[in-house]
Amino acid sequence: MLKLLSGGRLLPNCKSNYFPKPFCSIRYLHISSYSTVPNYIQISSNESGSNDQGIDIDLLFHSSTNAHLAKCLHALLIVLGKVQSLFISTRLLNLYSNLGLEWDVFVAASLVHMYCRFGLFDAAYQIFTNMPYRDMGCWNAIISGFCQNGKGEKALEVLDEMKLEGIKMDSVTVSTILPVCAQLDDMVQGRLTHLYVIKHGLEHDLFVGNAFINFYAKFGEVEHAQKVFDSMVIRDLISWNSIIAAYEQNNNPDYALNFFNKMQMDGFKPDLLTIVSIASSIAQSRDSQSSRCVHGFIQRRCWFEKDVIIGNAVVDMYAKLGDADSARKLFDKILLKDVVSWNTMITGYGQNGLANEAIDVYHTMVEIEHVTPNQGTLASILPAYAHIGALKEGTTTHGRVLKTGQLLDVFIGTCLIDLYGKCGDMEDTMKLFYEVPKTSSVPWNAVISCLGIHGHGETSLKLFRNMLDDGVQPDTITFISLLSACSHSGLVEQGEWCFNVMQNDYGIKPSLKHYGCLVDLLGRAGQLEKAYNFIKNMPLQPDASVWGALLGACRIHGNADLGKLASDRLLEVDPDNVGYYVLLSNIYANAGKWDGVNRVRSLANSKGLKKTPGWSSIEINNKMEVFYTGNYSHPQCDQIYEELENLMTKMKILGYIPDYSFVLQDVEEDEKQHILISHSERLAIAYGIINTPARTPIRIFKNLRVCGDCHTATKFISRITEREIIVRDSNRFHNFKDGVCSCGDYW
């Protein structure tokens, strides 16, 4: 803390960040000017502002009887942080007015800065335009005020006005205006500013260099950011933090970590902002071991107690590494959680498929008085509701969105589209789609994807054409959604057209996800050899998603030989994913090759891998019920199995024949029928029939793919009970009505 000294002494080395930009040149404050004020440092308890040092501010105001004393008082209040108070700032304004100093350059610039700080932009601009003389500090003050308060376009207008008056930008102007160019997506203005900087010899200014690193990073041009960094004569900690953040924000964690090591070799010690970027980089690189090192580094310096931002960053790191338990332990230790803390934990659970846990955290959050859910909260919780099909809770949150007027927020609107679509309510999905702003590809992508999983591939393609007619540029996600929609509907030619248009018309290079979607499209359609040849000719190394799509197609069409080849490749690139072992085992079981089944299961067991148990959920009376295959622990267990036996009798009368090929155990026929009846989706359907009024729809959510026999059985049940039964499995929606499924038996 600064020590205030009387008797003609100075206040040395006042930190420049205590001053508004127009006063950054002030380095010393002379207190002897107040020598006429006896005992000016004294204990005062009045409202207007004694501080910890016992400075009687009232007395100083009363003693400021000329311009020199008023300006010294102003500078002193800046050092003490008192100008952040509207009350003190208003007193300063009155003091200057009484002394007739309102048009003094120093005074007017400070008033502009003060008005901007409190959001009074019209008043600030009026003072600025009425000033008889404006120096560089005045221009920077008004530009900075608009920039820091989200008025970027107005700031650029003032900048143009400044240029017209022949005033040249200095380093403060450049470093102030560049973030605005990034916010407004104005790359041209930023590049022109860079040319100006080079022409006027400002490129070696430290603040200008740091600003350009951040500017280029925002546009994804890390190479240019790197060139700026390399050309800097002097670098400070902000320079290193900026280049590390540039690589982290553009998904290049290895370079970010490399610069982190170089920074320390150059003698710079990391601060909180450094560690925030490094935590994110470690999460991107999937380096669990380094995550513990970062955690220990922070803990040794007690940084968790200093700033909630660092705690939030590490919670996010653990969540992205898939370690939800460690994320929750650290989250619980954060004493003063802000809304970002809660959002991070909710998102972390959602990213790890723990939707119920995410919802529990949200429920706890809304009960806390000092934390108000914001846009980030809603964008985090709505996908969790969509994941488990909690439509009623989702509609309650929709009500909160309407009350807070956030429906026009494109991200919230898109999350609601996704919610209703994934809960099987396409009517409300389309209504929402036509209500939200559609100037970006985000809502279009969401509705195309939802239509796709419902089997409406043709409608998805029609909406894509509408999107182009509206002048909205498709992106990489658009084509993933389109290819997936074509795959679910068997639209092979249209899918191949989308794949070609993406490259030839929009210059989008296919990612592994695009290749995986096309392999899935060909495979589902039975074109297994074509799919395999397509993989062999890929310019990228196929990953698990590509080989997994081929293996899934081999299971559908019973091609054990090609399935074995695909599984061998899968076990090379992703040996610890139990799902692939299950798929191959199922292929062998369908072919009656029980020796192959036993070999695959033994291999999985030797690696300590366990099959994900199949479950289905149903929401009734705001309560989510979850059923596992072969479940006998439910309180209504006897009623459920009795209902299933009654349904089985009626189904057989109508011509149902159980398909025992979907029983993947080598057991007797009676046991096979019992196994089919006890599949989780049938248990959930029977529970819904028992506990809901006749002829009302039933919505089921299953974590795995619906088996072929259950698909056939559900068609019969929908006919017998005269109900609409909506089932969402891991791949798509099945809407059963009057004995027919919306998928047309193609899934």
C-alpha positions, 0 to 999 in steps of 0.5 A: 500500500502506498504511504502518503507523506507530508512535508513536501515529500513525493508519492513515488512510482504510482502504478499507471494502472491506477490512472485513466488512460489520459493520465498515464504519464503522471508518475509523481504526486506532490503533496506539498501543494496541500501544505496550507491544509493543517493535519490533512491526514486525520481520522474521519468517519464521514460517509463521503470517504475516509479510507484505511489511511485516515485521509479526510477527503471532505477536507481536501475537497474544501481546500482545493481552491485553485486549478493546481490543487484540484488536479492534485486532488484528482490524481490522489483520488485516482491513486486511492481508487476513489474515482470508481465511486459515482459520488466522488466523481460527481463531486469532482465534476462540481469542483471543476465546474465551480473553478471554471475548468470544465474545458481544461484539456486535462479536466475534460479528458478526465470527465470523458473517462468518468462518464464512459466508466458509468455508461453515460456515453452521450454525456461523454461524447457531448463534452468531447465534441464541445472541447475547444482543443483535443489532444491525443489523450482526449481522443484516446479517452473517448475511443477507450471509453467506447471500446471498453463498454462494447461500443466498438462501432462507435469507437471506429467512427471516432477513430475515422473522425480523428484521422480526418482531423489529421491526428495520427494514432499512437501506441495507446490508440492501436492497442485499444482499437485492435480488440474492437476489430476482433470483436467486430470480425473486421480483419481488414481494419486490423490489417490496415492498422498493422500497415500503419504501425509498420509505416510509422515505426510503432511495430516494436512497441511492447503494447502494440505487439501484444495487441497484435498477437491477440488480434491474429489469434482471434482470427485463427492466424497463429502464424501471423501471431507467431511472426509478431511475437518473434519480431518483438524486441522486448517481451513481458509476461503478457507477451508470453501469455498472449502467444500461449493463449493464441495456440491454446485457443486455436487447438494447438496444445503442443505449441502452447506447452512448448512456449510455456517451457520456453517462457520459464527458461527465459526467466518469466514466472507464470501467473494465473492467466498463464495457468488458465491457458496451460490447464486448457492446453493439457485438457486438449492434449489429454495429458492426465499426468500433467494435470496433476502437476498443474494442480500441485503447482497451483496448490503450493502457491495457494492460488485457489484461494486467490482467484475463483478463475483458476479454480474454474479452469482446473475444474474444466480441465479435469472434466475435459480429461474425463475425470468428473470425480476430480472435477467435482472434488475441486468444485466442492472446495471452491469457497466463493463459487461464481456463476462460471463455477456452476456452469463449468461443473454442469457442462463438465458432467454433461460432457462426460454423459452424466446428465443426471449429475448435471441436473442435480448441480443445476437444482442446487445452483438455483436454490442459492440466492447470490448466484443467478443462472445466465445464458451459459447456465441455460446452454449447459443444462438444456443439453443435459435434459435432451440427453436423458429425454427429460422433456417436462423439466426442459419445458420448465427451463424453456419457461425461464428462457421466455421470462428472461427474454433470452429466446432470441439468443441464438445459442439458447434458441438452438439448445431448445431446438435440440432439446425438443428434437431429441425428445421426439417433439418435432412439431415444437422443434419446427415452431422454435426454429421459425422463431429464433434468429437464423442468420448463422448456420447454428440453428440450421445445423441443429434442425437438420440434425434433428430431422435426420435422426427422425428419419426425415432425410428429404426434409433435411435436404430441403431445409439445406436448400432454404438455408442457401437461399437465405444466404447463410453459409454452411460450415463443417457441422452442416455437412456432418448433419446432412450426411448423417441425415442421408445415412438414416434415410438411405439416401446414398446418391444425395449423401455423395452429392453433399460430400462433393458439394462440400469440397467443390463449392464451399472449399471445406476439406473433409474431416474424419467425421465426414469420412465416417458419416459417408462410410456409415451411409454406404455401409447401412445401404449394404454397399460394404465393399464400396465402403471398404474401398472408400476407406482404403483410398482416404487421404487421412489415416482412418480413426476409430469412428471410420472403422467403427462405422464399417464394423456396425454395418457389418453387424447389420448385414452379417458380414463376419469376414469384413467385420473381423478385418474392421475390428482388427483395425479398430483394436489397433487405434482404440483397443480399450473401447469395449463397444467394438468387442461387443459388436464383433461378438454380436456378429459372431453370435448372429452367424452362430460362431460361438467359438468366435464369441468366446474368443472375443469375450475372453480378449475383452475380459483379459483387458479388464473391459466390461460391457456397458449395460443396456438401459431404458428410461421413461419420465412419468409424473416428473420422475425418471424411471430407469430399467436395466435389461433383466431388471427384477428390483422395481416395485412394480416388477410383477405387474410389468412382467405380467403385462409383457406376458399378456402382450406376448400372447396377443402379439403371437395371435397377430403373427409375431414370431420371436427372432432368437438371432438377437439372443446372443447367448447359447441357451435353450429356446424357452430361455431365449424368449424370456431374455427377449421379454426382459430387454430394457425397452420392453420393461419401460414400455410395459411400465408406461402402459401400466402407469399412463392413461390409455391411448396416450403417447409413451416416450422411451430413451435407450442408451444402446441400439434397439435390437431387431426383435424389440423393434418388431415387437414394439410395432405390434404393441403400438397396434395392440394398445393404440398408442404412439410409442416414441423410442430414441436409441443411441442412433436415431428416433423410432416413432411407432404408430398403428403397427408401423415405424417411422424408420421404414425398418431402415436403421 
